Amino acid sequence: METKVNDLIRRIQDNLHEFSKGQKLIANYIVNHYDKAAFMTAAKLGEVVGVSESTVVRFAIELGYDGYPKLQKVLRELIKSKLTAVQRIEVSSNRINEANILKSVLQSDMEKLKVTLEEMDQDSFNNVVESILNAKKIYILGVRSSAALAGFLGFYFNLIFDNVKLVHTTSVSEMFEQIVRAGKGDVVIGISFPRYSKRTVKAMQYVKSQGATAIAITDSKESPVALNADMSIIARSDMASFVDSLVAPLSVINAIIVAVGMRRKQQLFETFDRLERLWDEYQVYEKYDNVDPASKVDY
């Protein structure tokens, strides 16, 4: 049985007296250096603490995991939400090839997209789309680095629906002022990735208590946002140094927009038809099809 992320360190500490001498060395290292252990192979961790690779594997099994990779996965989930910005820089410096940062970061992003696609629950995705389409009002929450994701979703949803509210906020009180009327029949989409925003979590708790459908877009079913939602869409994120890598979440949000738009195709066509005329009239976009006659060259 897999231990929940937030319980891992406590479980290790509570069972310390039951471990063998070698396992205690591993346990103490993980408790004190979980940020480094999360990115070590079983062989490397064993080398650092002075035990065999097989001892490390048995330690993971003793904790209730299928093997060391499962323990390592939970450690990585733990550090994403716990590390400070300074610690993130220290950890990522060991993972990123500084000689080719561009390649390292893009390869990491591609891997997160691949894992997100493999792990995506199509039924959960479809249920989220249906809930959005049937909502009386749609609220979108996202602060700090997730604000960019919320803004992107809000921009396109406003072209599809006439019942969207993108919550702009710099404080908990401002957020509650903007969602105070959310209730039964409404959908509230909370977007949050490590390090998770307390404001978004508290807002999700509130709207759910008011009967609104709370939808989380986050990186794990164990994230505090998902734990306070009625349904979740999971997209893998990572930390590229002090920066949050949100390529996979943005791609998933893009898929939500397209799925919703395809279901509202006729309304969307009419909206864009009107907008195109307005954009032309007010010269919103640069156009290259009108060539100045004076610039023509006769051959």
C-alpha positions as CSV (number, residue, x, y, z in Angstrom):
1,M,0.0,0.0,0.0
2,E,1.4,3.4,-1.0
3,T,2.0,5.8,1.8
4,K,0.6,9.3,1.3
5,V,3.2,11.9,0.5
6,N,2.6,14.0,3.6
7,D,2.8,11.0,5.9
8,L,6.1,9.6,4.6
9,I,8.6,11.4,6.8
10,R,6.4,10.9,9.9
11,R,6.1,7.2,9.1
12,I,9.9,6.8,8.8
13,Q,10.4,8.6,12.1
14,D,7.7,6.6,13.9
15,N,9.2,3.2,12.7
16,L,12.8,4.1,13.2
17,H,13.2,1.8,16.2
18,E,12.1,-1.2,14.1
19,F,14.6,-0.8,11.3
20,S,17.9,-2.7,11.0
21,K,21.2,-0.8,11.4
22,G,21.5,-0.3,7.7
23,Q,17.9,0.8,7.3
24,K,18.4,3.3,10.1
25,L,21.2,4.9,8.1
26,I,19.0,5.2,5.1
27,A,16.0,6.5,7.2
28,N,18.1,9.2,8.9
29,Y,19.6,10.3,5.5
30,I,16.1,10.6,3.9
31,V,14.7,12.5,6.9
32,N,17.5,15.0,6.9
33,H,18.3,15.2,3.1
34,Y,15.0,14.1,1.3
35,D,15.7,16.9,-1.3
36,K,18.9,15.1,-2.4
37,A,17.6,11.5,-1.9
38,A,14.7,12.1,-4.2
39,F,17.0,12.3,-7.2
40,M,19.4,9.5,-6.2
41,T,19.3,6.0,-7.6
42,A,19.1,3.1,-5.1
43,A,22.8,2.4,-5.8
44,K,23.8,6.0,-5.2
45,L,21.8,6.3,-2.0
46,G,23.4,3.1,-0.7
47,E,26.8,4.3,-1.6
48,V,26.3,7.7,0.2
49,V,25.1,6.1,3.5
50,G,27.3,3.0,3.3
51,V,24.9,0.2,2.6
52,S,24.2,-2.1,-0.4
53,E,21.7,-1.3,-3.1
54,S,19.6,-4.3,-2.1
55,T,19.3,-2.9,1.4
56,V,17.9,0.3,0.0
57,V,15.4,-1.7,-2.1
58,R,14.3,-3.7,1.0
59,F,13.9,-0.5,3.0
60,A,11.4,0.8,0.4
61,I,9.5,-2.5,0.6
62,E,9.5,-2.3,4.4
63,L,7.8,1.1,4.1
64,G,5.0,-0.5,2.0
65,Y,6.2,0.4,-1.5
66,D,6.5,-2.0,-4.5
67,G,10.1,-1.0,-4.9
68,Y,12.5,1.9,-4.6
69,P,11.2,3.8,-7.7
70,K,7.8,4.2,-5.9
71,L,9.5,5.5,-2.8
72,Q,11.5,7.9,-5.0
73,K,8.4,9.1,-6.7
74,V,6.8,10.0,-3.4
75,L,9.9,11.8,-2.3
76,R,9.8,13.9,-5.4
77,E,6.2,14.8,-4.8
78,L,7.2,15.8,-1.3
79,I,10.0,18.1,-2.3
80,K,8.0,19.9,-5.0
81,S,5.6,21.3,-2.3
82,K,8.1,21.7,0.5
83,L,11.3,23.2,-1.0
84,T,12.1,26.8,-0.7
85,A,13.2,28.7,-3.8
86,V,16.8,28.6,-2.7
87,Q,16.6,24.8,-2.1
88,R,15.1,24.4,-5.6
89,I,18.1,26.0,-7.1
90,E,20.5,23.8,-5.2
91,V,18.6,20.6,-6.1
92,S,18.1,21.5,-9.8
93,S,21.7,22.4,-10.2
94,N,22.5,18.7,-9.9
95,R,19.9,17.7,-12.5
96,I,20.3,20.3,-15.2
97,N,23.2,20.1,-17.7
98,E,24.5,23.6,-17.5
99,A,26.4,23.1,-20.7
100,N,23.1,22.6,-22.5
101,I,20.3,24.1,-20.4
102,L,18.0,24.5,-23.4
103,K,18.1,20.8,-24.2
104,S,17.8,19.7,-20.6
105,V,14.7,21.9,-19.9
106,L,13.0,21.0,-23.2
107,Q,13.6,17.3,-22.7
108,S,12.2,17.5,-19.2
109,D,9.1,19.2,-20.5
110,M,8.6,16.6,-23.2
111,E,8.9,13.9,-20.6
112,K,6.2,15.6,-18.4
113,L,3.9,15.8,-21.5
114,K,4.4,12.1,-22.2
115,V,3.7,11.0,-18.6
116,T,0.7,13.3,-18.5
117,L,-0.8,11.8,-21.6
118,E,-0.1,8.2,-20.4
119,E,-1.7,8.9,-17.0
120,M,-4.7,10.9,-18.1
121,D,-8.1,9.5,-17.2
122,Q,-10.2,10.2,-20.3
123,D,-13.5,9.7,-18.3
124,S,-12.4,12.3,-15.8
125,F,-11.5,14.7,-18.6
126,N,-14.9,14.2,-20.2
127,N,-16.7,14.7,-16.9
128,V,-14.9,18.0,-16.4
129,V,-15.9,19.2,-19.9
130,E,-19.5,18.2,-19.3
131,S,-19.6,20.1,-16.0
132,I,-18.2,23.2,-17.6
133,L,-20.7,23.1,-20.4
134,N,-23.6,22.7,-18.0
135,A,-22.5,25.4,-15.5
136,K,-24.6,28.4,-14.7
137,K,-21.5,30.4,-14.0
138,I,-17.8,29.5,-14.3
139,Y,-15.2,30.9,-11.9
140,I,-11.5,30.5,-12.6
141,L,-8.9,30.7,-9.8
142,G,-5.2,30.7,-10.1
143,V,-2.6,32.8,-8.3
144,R,1.2,33.4,-8.5
145,S,2.7,31.2,-11.3
146,S,-0.7,29.6,-11.9
147,A,-2.2,33.0,-12.7
148,A,-0.8,32.7,-16.2
149,L,-2.6,29.4,-16.7
150,A,-5.9,30.9,-15.3
151,G,-5.5,33.9,-17.5
152,F,-5.1,31.8,-20.6
153,L,-8.1,29.7,-19.8
154,G,-10.2,32.8,-18.9
155,F,-9.2,34.5,-22.2
156,Y,-10.6,31.7,-24.4
157,F,-13.5,30.8,-22.2
158,N,-14.7,34.4,-22.4
159,L,-14.9,33.9,-26.2
160,I,-16.9,30.8,-25.8
161,F,-19.2,31.6,-22.8
162,D,-20.9,34.7,-21.4
163,N,-20.9,33.4,-17.9
164,V,-17.1,33.4,-17.0
165,K,-15.5,35.2,-14.1
166,L,-11.7,35.2,-13.9
167,V,-10.9,35.9,-10.3
168,H,-8.2,38.5,-10.0
169,T,-6.7,38.7,-6.5
170,T,-3.8,39.7,-4.3
171,S,-5.2,38.6,-1.0
172,V,-7.5,35.9,0.6
173,S,-10.2,38.5,1.3
174,E,-10.3,39.7,-2.3
175,M,-10.6,36.2,-3.5
176,F,-13.6,35.5,-1.2
177,E,-15.2,38.8,-2.2
178,Q,-15.2,37.6,-5.9
179,I,-16.5,34.1,-5.2
180,V,-19.0,34.8,-2.5
181,R,-22.0,34.2,-4.8
182,A,-20.7,30.8,-6.1
183,G,-23.2,28.1,-5.3
184,K,-25.2,25.1,-6.6
185,G,-25.0,24.9,-10.4
186,D,-21.8,26.9,-10.7
187,V,-18.4,25.5,-11.5
188,V,-15.2,26.7,-9.9
189,I,-11.9,25.8,-11.5
190,G,-9.0,26.0,-9.2
191,I,-5.5,25.8,-10.7
192,S,-2.5,25.2,-8.5
193,F,0.9,23.6,-8.7
194,P,3.8,23.3,-6.3
195,R,4.3,25.2,-4.2
196,Y,0.5,25.2,-3.7
197,S,-1.3,28.4,-2.9
198,K,-3.2,28.5,0.4
199,R,-5.5,31.1,-1.1
200,T,-6.6,28.7,-3.8
201,V,-7.0,25.8,-1.4
202,K,-9.2,27.9,1.0
203,A,-11.3,29.2,-1.9
204,M,-11.9,25.6,-3.1
205,Q,-13.0,24.6,0.4
206,Y,-15.4,27.4,0.6
207,V,-17.1,27.0,-2.8
208,K,-17.5,23.3,-2.3
209,S,-19.2,23.9,1.1
210,Q,-21.6,26.3,-0.8
211,G,-22.6,23.5,-3.2
212,A,-20.6,24.6,-6.3
213,T,-18.8,22.0,-8.3
214,A,-15.1,22.4,-7.5
215,I,-12.7,21.3,-10.3
216,A,-9.0,21.1,-9.7
217,I,-6.3,21.3,-12.3
218,T,-3.2,20.3,-10.5
219,D,-0.2,17.8,-10.5
220,S,-1.4,15.0,-8.1
221,K,-4.5,13.5,-6.6
222,E,-2.7,14.1,-3.3
223,S,-2.3,17.8,-3.8
224,P,-4.3,20.0,-1.3
225,V,-6.3,21.5,-4.2
226,A,-7.4,18.0,-5.5
227,L,-8.2,16.9,-2.0
228,N,-10.7,19.8,-1.8
229,A,-12.3,19.3,-5.2
230,D,-15.1,17.2,-6.6
231,M,-13.1,16.3,-9.6
232,S,-9.6,16.7,-10.8
233,I,-7.5,16.8,-13.9
234,I,-3.9,15.8,-13.3
235,A,-1.0,17.3,-15.3
236,R,2.6,16.7,-14.4
237,S,4.7,19.7,-13.5
238,D,8.3,20.0,-12.5
239,M,10.8,22.6,-11.2
240,A,13.4,23.9,-13.6
241,S,15.6,25.6,-11.0
242,F,13.4,28.2,-9.2
243,V,11.0,28.2,-12.1
244,D,7.8,26.2,-12.3
245,S,7.7,24.1,-15.5
246,L,4.0,24.3,-16.5
247,V,4.1,23.1,-20.1
248,A,2.0,20.0,-19.5
249,P,-0.6,21.9,-17.5
250,L,-0.9,24.5,-20.3
251,S,-1.3,21.7,-22.8
252,V,-4.1,20.1,-20.8
253,I,-5.9,23.4,-20.4
254,N,-5.5,23.9,-24.2
255,A,-7.2,20.5,-24.6
256,I,-10.1,21.6,-22.3
257,I,-10.6,24.8,-24.3
258,V,-10.7,22.8,-27.6
259,A,-13.0,20.2,-26.3
260,V,-15.4,22.8,-25.0
261,G,-15.1,24.8,-28.2
262,M,-15.9,21.8,-30.4
263,R,-19.1,21.3,-28.4
264,R,-20.1,25.0,-28.9
265,K,-18.9,25.1,-32.5
266,Q,-21.9,27.0,-33.9
267,Q,-21.9,29.7,-31.2
268,L,-18.1,30.0,-31.5
269,F,-18.3,30.4,-35.2
270,E,-20.8,33.2,-34.8
271,T,-18.8,34.9,-32.1
272,F,-15.6,34.9,-34.2
273,D,-17.4,36.0,-37.3
274,R,-18.5,39.1,-35.4
275,L,-15.1,39.6,-33.8
276,E,-13.3,39.4,-37.2
277,R,-15.4,42.3,-38.5
278,L,-14.7,44.3,-35.3
279,W,-11.0,43.5,-35.4
280,D,-10.9,44.7,-39.0
281,E,-12.9,47.8,-38.3
282,Y,-10.8,48.9,-35.3
283,Q,-7.5,47.6,-36.8
284,V,-6.7,45.2,-33.9
285,Y,-4.4,43.0,-35.9
286,E,-1.6,43.8,-38.4
287,K,-2.7,42.8,-41.9
288,Y,-0.4,42.0,-44.7
289,D,-2.8,41.4,-47.6
290,N,-3.3,45.1,-48.3
291,V,-0.3,46.3,-50.2
292,D,0.3,50.0,-50.6
293,P,-0.1,50.6,-54.4
294,A,2.8,53.1,-54.2
295,S,5.1,50.3,-53.1
296,K,4.4,48.1,-56.1
297,V,7.2,47.6,-58.6
298,D,6.6,47.3,-62.3
299,Y,8.8,44.8,-64.1
